[in-house]
């Protein structure tokens, strides 16, 4: 059983005493009247008294249960209050920790915010870059298509021999400009020559200093090479390159048959110009003796690199010839200048002699003036003749003029 509080026990005891007093008084009063009352009435009174006692006991038990429930409720309320206080303390601690954590996380939030802005900016820049790249890719695609079309047109144009010759001449013109050779003075285009088989006409004639000339032909084979470049089958490509090498050698035989080298002013060869380095390198890959075979036919295979070296060598020869042609004029101009300097030196020597005579005459005059005039003037001054202004004899010039030797210049 649960323990009953002291205040509750005292209250219940007083109530029981009162009840017992009431019951005892009633019992005494009943005993006093018993003698004159009915026995059934006595039992009735006893029953009532017993009911009252039982009711009091029931009321006390109910009060005890109510008190116990209230004590349980109070204990639960105190426990709940303690839990609430503990929760409040924990909440306050959590709030303090949350504030401290918030202060610690403030730089992190700032960094995250900066990172978010940077990410947004990077996203915008990436979108702009992707848009620009897309535009550039579209432009590149358009240019590629245009280039492909132009390449096709160029390939179709180069399929004709006359067009290939004109393109080779254009390449030669650029090389001539780089070398410093001028058309008309150093280079002649399409000059006709008479050979054994009739009139021949090289594309370019390069005049050499001293009267020689170099004949250049700008027509070249191209069809097999272009087909080999576009071939995907290695075997087919090899066959086309071999055909290209054979075409180059065939063109060399054709130039050799024109006998350009029979010209007295020309060296013992003619230049076959190939405007692409790969035209010669591709042919040499399949025929390593191609250069020697062409040399045997007095044909020199030249690419832009070797042709520019040849043309610059010719330009250097012109510079040397110009210096040689001007050497006599330079010597004559130098001799004339030396003669004129000799005349100037003679005039200068005459001036020196004249100045020397003037200085000597001046000094002679000063000496004579001092002896003839100043001595007499001083004597008249001693005799008492006063002059309004003083007389001073001029000083003698003591100047030595440097002499020049005209013979030193002639020697």
C-alpha positions as CSV (number, residue, x, y, z in Angstrom):
1,X,0.0,0.0,0.0
2,X,1.0,3.6,-0.5
3,X,1.9,5.6,2.5
4,X,-0.7,8.1,3.7
5,X,0.4,11.7,4.4
6,X,0.4,12.8,8.1
7,X,-2.2,15.6,7.4
8,X,-4.5,13.0,5.9
9,X,-4.2,10.6,8.8
10,X,-5.0,13.3,11.4
11,X,-8.0,14.4,9.5
12,X,-9.3,10.9,9.2
13,X,-8.7,10.2,12.9
14,X,-10.6,13.2,13.9
15,X,-13.4,12.2,11.7
16,X,-13.4,8.7,13.2
17,X,-13.5,10.0,16.7
18,X,-16.4,12.3,15.8
19,X,-18.2,9.4,14.3
20,X,-17.6,7.2,17.3
21,X,-18.8,9.9,19.6
22,X,-21.9,10.4,17.6
23,X,-22.5,6.6,17.5
24,X,-21.8,6.2,21.2
25,X,-24.2,9.1,22.1
26,X,-26.8,7.6,19.9
27,X,-26.1,4.2,21.6
28,X,-26.5,5.8,25.1
29,X,-29.6,7.6,24.1
30,X,-30.8,4.4,22.6
31,X,-30.0,2.5,25.8
32,X,-31.8,5.2,27.8
33,X,-34.9,4.8,25.8
34,X,-34.4,1.0,25.3
35,X,-36.3,0.2,28.3
36,X,-39.3,1.8,26.8
37,X,-38.8,1.1,23.0
38,X,-39.6,-1.7,20.6
39,X,-36.8,-4.3,20.1
40,X,-37.2,-4.0,16.2
41,X,-36.5,-0.3,16.5
42,X,-33.2,-1.1,18.2
43,X,-32.1,-3.3,15.4
44,X,-33.0,-0.6,13.0
45,X,-30.9,1.9,14.8
46,X,-28.0,-0.5,14.8
47,X,-28.4,-1.1,11.1
48,X,-28.4,2.7,10.5
49,X,-25.3,3.0,12.7
50,X,-23.6,0.2,10.8
51,X,-24.5,1.8,7.4
52,X,-23.1,5.1,8.7
53,X,-19.9,3.4,9.7
54,X,-19.6,1.6,6.4
55,X,-20.3,4.8,4.5
56,X,-17.6,6.6,6.5
57,X,-15.2,3.8,5.8
58,X,-16.1,3.9,2.1
59,X,-15.8,7.7,2.1
60,X,-12.4,7.4,3.8
61,X,-11.2,4.8,1.3
62,X,-12.5,6.9,-1.6
63,X,-10.6,9.9,-0.2
64,X,-7.5,7.8,0.2
65,X,-7.7,6.7,-3.4
66,X,-8.3,10.3,-4.5
67,X,-5.4,11.5,-2.5
68,X,-3.2,8.7,-3.9
69,X,-4.2,9.6,-7.4
70,X,-3.5,13.3,-6.7
71,X,-0.1,12.3,-5.3
72,X,0.6,10.3,-8.4
73,X,-0.5,13.2,-10.5
74,X,1.6,15.5,-8.5
75,X,4.6,13.2,-8.9
76,X,4.0,12.9,-12.6
77,X,3.6,16.7,-12.8
78,X,6.8,17.1,-10.9
79,X,8.5,14.6,-13.2
80,X,7.1,16.3,-16.2
81,X,8.2,19.7,-14.8
82,X,11.7,18.3,-14.2
83,X,11.8,16.9,-17.7
84,X,10.5,20.2,-19.1
85,X,13.2,22.0,-17.1
86,X,15.8,19.6,-18.4
87,X,14.4,20.0,-21.9
88,X,14.5,23.8,-21.5
89,X,18.1,23.6,-20.3
90,X,19.0,21.4,-23.2
91,X,17.1,23.7,-25.5
92,X,19.0,26.7,-24.1
93,X,22.2,24.8,-24.5
94,X,21.3,23.8,-28.0
95,X,20.4,27.4,-28.8
96,X,23.7,28.5,-27.5
97,X,25.5,25.8,-29.4
98,X,23.4,26.8,-32.4
99,X,24.4,30.4,-32.1
100,X,28.1,29.4,-31.8
101,X,27.7,27.0,-34.7
102,X,26.0,29.8,-36.7
103,X,28.9,32.1,-35.9
104,X,31.3,29.4,-37.0
105,X,29.4,28.7,-40.1
106,X,29.0,32.3,-41.1
107,X,32.3,32.3,-43.2
108,X,31.2,29.0,-44.7
109,X,27.9,30.5,-45.7
110,X,29.7,33.5,-47.2
111,X,32.0,31.2,-49.0
112,X,29.1,29.1,-50.3
113,X,27.3,32.3,-51.4
114,X,30.4,33.4,-53.2
115,X,30.7,30.0,-54.7
116,X,27.1,30.1,-55.8
117,X,27.6,33.5,-57.5
118,X,30.8,32.2,-59.1
119,X,28.9,29.1,-60.3
120,X,26.1,31.2,-61.7
121,X,28.6,33.5,-63.4
122,X,30.6,30.5,-64.7
123,X,27.3,29.1,-66.0
124,X,26.5,32.3,-67.8
125,X,30.0,32.4,-69.2
126,X,29.9,28.8,-70.2
127,X,26.6,29.4,-72.0
128,X,28.1,32.4,-73.8
129,X,31.2,30.4,-74.7
130,X,29.1,27.4,-75.9
131,X,27.1,29.9,-78.0
132,X,30.3,31.4,-79.4
133,X,31.8,28.0,-80.1
134,X,28.6,26.9,-81.8
135,X,28.8,30.1,-84.0
136,X,32.5,29.4,-84.7
137,X,31.8,25.8,-85.5
138,X,29.0,26.9,-87.9
139,X,31.4,29.4,-89.5
140,X,34.1,26.7,-89.7
141,X,31.6,24.3,-91.3
142,X,30.6,27.0,-93.8
143,X,34.2,27.8,-94.6
144,X,35.0,24.1,-94.9
145,X,32.2,23.7,-97.4
146,X,33.4,26.8,-99.2
147,X,37.0,25.5,-99.2
148,X,35.9,22.1,-100.4
149,X,34.1,23.7,-103.3
150,X,37.1,25.9,-104.1
151,X,39.4,22.9,-103.8
152,X,37.2,21.0,-106.2
153,X,37.3,24.0,-108.6
154,X,41.0,24.2,-108.3
155,X,41.5,20.5,-108.9
156,X,39.2,20.8,-112.0
157,X,41.2,23.8,-113.2
158,X,44.6,22.1,-112.6
159,X,43.4,19.2,-114.6
160,X,44.1,21.3,-117.7
161,X,47.7,21.6,-118.7
162,X,47.5,25.3,-119.7
163,X,46.0,26.2,-116.3
164,X,48.7,24.3,-114.5
165,X,51.3,26.3,-116.5
166,X,49.7,29.6,-115.5
167,X,49.6,28.6,-111.9
168,X,53.2,27.6,-112.0
169,X,54.1,31.0,-113.6
170,X,52.2,32.7,-110.7
171,X,54.3,30.8,-108.2
172,X,57.4,31.8,-110.1
173,X,56.4,35.4,-110.1
174,X,56.2,35.4,-106.3
175,X,59.7,33.8,-106.0
176,X,61.1,36.4,-108.4
177,X,59.8,39.2,-106.2
178,X,61.3,37.6,-103.1
179,X,64.6,37.3,-104.9
180,X,64.5,40.9,-106.0
181,X,64.6,40.2,-109.8
182,X,62.6,42.6,-112.0
183,X,60.7,41.6,-115.1
184,X,62.1,43.1,-118.2
185,X,65.5,43.8,-116.7
186,X,66.3,40.4,-115.2
187,X,63.4,38.2,-116.3
188,X,61.6,37.7,-119.7
189,X,58.4,35.9,-120.1
190,X,57.4,33.7,-123.0
191,X,60.3,34.5,-125.2
192,X,60.3,32.5,-128.4
193,X,63.4,30.5,-129.3
194,X,64.2,28.6,-132.5
195,X,65.2,25.1,-132.1
196,X,65.9,22.1,-134.3
197,X,62.3,21.1,-134.2
198,X,60.9,24.6,-134.8
199,X,60.1,27.5,-132.5
200,X,60.1,26.7,-128.7
201,X,59.0,29.1,-126.0
202,X,60.0,28.6,-122.4
203,X,57.8,30.0,-119.7
204,X,60.5,32.1,-118.0
205,X,63.9,33.2,-119.1
206,X,66.2,34.4,-116.2
207,X,69.1,36.5,-117.5
208,X,72.3,36.0,-115.6
209,X,74.9,38.6,-115.0
210,X,77.5,38.5,-117.7
211,X,75.2,37.5,-120.5
212,X,74.0,34.0,-119.6
213,X,70.4,32.9,-119.1
214,X,68.4,30.2,-117.3
215,X,65.4,28.7,-119.1
216,X,62.5,27.6,-116.8
217,X,59.4,25.6,-117.8
218,X,56.4,25.9,-115.3
219,X,54.2,23.1,-116.7
220,X,54.0,20.0,-114.4
221,X,52.1,16.7,-114.1
222,X,49.3,16.8,-111.5
223,X,46.5,14.3,-112.2
224,X,47.9,11.1,-110.8
225,X,49.2,12.9,-107.7
226,X,45.8,14.5,-107.0
227,X,44.1,11.1,-107.3
228,X,46.7,9.5,-105.0
229,X,46.0,12.2,-102.4
230,X,42.3,11.3,-102.3
231,X,42.8,7.5,-102.5
232,X,41.9,5.5,-99.4
233,X,43.2,2.2,-100.6
234,X,47.0,2.0,-99.9
235,X,47.5,-0.2,-102.9
236,X,45.7,2.1,-105.2
237,X,47.6,5.0,-103.7
238,X,50.9,3.4,-104.4
239,X,50.0,2.7,-108.0
240,X,48.9,6.3,-108.5
241,X,52.2,7.6,-107.0
242,X,54.2,5.3,-109.3
243,X,52.2,6.8,-112.2
244,X,52.9,10.3,-110.9
245,X,56.7,9.5,-110.8
246,X,56.4,8.2,-114.4
247,X,54.6,11.3,-115.5
248,X,57.3,13.5,-114.0
249,X,60.0,11.6,-115.8
250,X,57.9,11.7,-119.0
251,X,57.7,15.5,-118.7
252,X,61.4,15.6,-118.2
253,X,61.9,13.6,-121.4
254,X,59.6,16.0,-123.2
255,X,61.6,19.1,-122.1
256,X,64.8,17.3,-123.0
257,X,63.4,16.8,-126.5
258,X,62.9,20.5,-127.0
259,X,66.7,21.0,-126.6
260,X,66.5,24.2,-124.7
261,X,70.1,23.7,-123.7
262,X,71.4,24.1,-127.3
263,X,71.2,27.9,-126.8
264,X,74.6,29.4,-126.7
265,X,73.6,31.7,-123.8
266,X,72.0,29.0,-121.7
267,X,73.7,26.5,-119.4
268,X,73.6,22.9,-120.3
269,X,70.3,22.3,-118.6
270,X,66.7,23.5,-118.4
271,X,64.7,23.9,-115.1
272,X,61.5,22.0,-114.7
273,X,59.6,23.9,-111.9
274,X,57.3,22.0,-109.6
275,X,55.3,24.5,-107.6
276,X,54.6,22.1,-104.7
277,X,57.3,20.4,-102.6
278,X,55.1,17.3,-102.3
279,X,55.0,16.8,-106.0
280,X,58.7,16.0,-106.0
281,X,58.9,14.2,-102.6
282,X,55.9,12.0,-103.5
283,X,57.6,11.0,-106.8
284,X,60.9,10.3,-105.0
285,X,59.2,8.0,-102.5
286,X,58.5,5.5,-105.3
287,X,61.5,6.3,-107.6
288,X,64.7,7.3,-105.7
289,X,66.7,7.7,-108.9
290,X,64.2,10.2,-110.4
291,X,66.6,13.2,-110.0
292,X,69.5,11.3,-111.6
293,X,67.3,10.2,-114.5
294,X,66.3,13.8,-115.1
295,X,69.9,15.1,-114.8
296,X,70.9,12.6,-117.5
297,X,68.4,14.4,-119.8
298,X,69.8,17.8,-118.8
299,X,66.6,18.7,-116.8
300,X,66.8,20.0,-113.3
301,X,63.7,19.4,-111.1
302,X,63.2,22.4,-108.9
303,X,60.7,23.1,-106.1
304,X,60.0,26.5,-104.6
305,X,62.8,26.1,-102.1
306,X,65.5,25.2,-104.6
307,X,64.2,27.7,-107.1
308,X,64.3,30.6,-104.6
309,X,67.9,29.7,-103.8
310,X,68.8,29.7,-107.5
311,X,67.1,33.0,-108.1
312,X,68.8,34.7,-105.1
313,X,72.1,33.4,-106.3
314,X,71.4,35.2,-109.7
315,X,70.4,38.4,-107.8
316,X,73.6,38.2,-105.8
317,X,75.5,38.0,-109.1
318,X,73.8,41.1,-110.3
319,X,74.9,42.9,-107.2
320,X,78.4,41.9,-107.7
321,X,78.3,42.9,-111.4
322,X,76.9,46.3,-110.5
323,X,79.8,46.8,-108.1
324,X,82.2,45.8,-110.8
325,X,80.6,48.0,-113.4
326,X,80.7,51.0,-111.0
327,X,84.3,50.3,-109.8
328,X,85.9,52.3,-112.6
329,X,83.5,55.1,-112.2
330,X,84.2,55.1,-108.4
331,X,88.0,55.2,-109.1
332,X,87.6,58.1,-111.6
333,X,85.4,60.0,-109.2
334,X,87.9,59.4,-106.4
335,X,90.8,60.7,-108.6
336,X,88.8,63.8,-109.5
337,X,88.1,64.4,-105.9
338,X,91.8,64.2,-105.0
339,X,92.7,66.6,-107.8
340,X,90.2,69.1,-106.6
341,X,91.5,68.7,-103.0
342,X,95.1,69.4,-104.4
343,X,93.8,72.7,-106.0
344,X,92.2,73.7,-102.7
345,X,95.5,73.0,-100.9
346,X,97.4,75.1,-103.4
347,X,95.0,78.0,-102.8
348,X,95.3,77.5,-99.1
349,X,99.1,77.6,-99.4
350,X,98.9,80.9,-101.3
351,X,96.7,82.3,-98.6
352,X,99.2,81.3,-96.0
353,X,102.0,83.0,-97.9
354,X,100.0,86.1,-98.2
355,X,99.1,86.2,-94.6
356,X,102.8,85.6,-93.7
357,X,103.8,88.5,-95.9
358,X,101.1,90.7,-94.3
359,X,102.3,89.8,-90.8
360,X,105.9,90.5,-91.7
361,X,104.9,93.8,-93.3
362,X,102.8,94.8,-90.3
363,X,105.7,94.0,-87.9
364,X,108.1,96.0,-90.1
365,X,105.7,98.9,-90.1
366,X,105.3,98.8,-86.3
367,X,109.1,98.8,-85.8
368,X,109.6,101.7,-88.2
369,X,106.7,103.6,-86.6
370,X,108.3,103.2,-83.2
371,X,111.7,104.4,-84.3
372,X,110.6,107.2,-86.6
373,X,107.4,108.6,-85.0
374,X,107.0,107.5,-81.4
375,X,110.5,108.4,-80.5
376,X,110.0,112.0,-81.8
377,X,106.6,112.2,-80.1
378,X,108.1,111.3,-76.8
379,X,110.8,113.9,-77.2
380,X,108.2,116.6,-78.0
381,X,106.3,115.5,-74.9
382,X,109.4,116.0,-72.8
383,X,109.9,119.5,-74.2
384,X,106.4,120.5,-72.9
385,X,104.2,119.9,-75.8
386,X,100.9,118.5,-74.5
387,X,98.7,116.2,-76.6
388,X,94.9,115.9,-76.3
389,X,95.2,112.1,-76.5
390,X,97.8,109.7,-75.6
391,X,99.8,107.9,-78.2
392,X,100.7,104.2,-77.9
393,X,102.5,102.2,-80.5
394,X,100.8,99.1,-81.6
395,X,102.3,95.8,-80.5
396,X,104.1,93.4,-82.8
397,X,102.3,90.3,-84.0
398,X,104.0,87.1,-82.9
399,X,102.0,84.5,-84.9
400,X,103.4,81.5,-86.6
401,X,101.3,80.2,-89.5
402,X,101.4,76.4,-90.1
403,X,102.6,75.3,-93.5
404,X,101.0,72.5,-95.6
405,X,102.8,70.3,-98.0
406,X,101.0,69.8,-101.3
407,X,103.4,67.0,-102.3
408,X,102.2,65.0,-99.3
409,X,98.7,64.7,-100.9
410,X,100.1,63.7,-104.3
411,X,102.3,61.1,-102.7
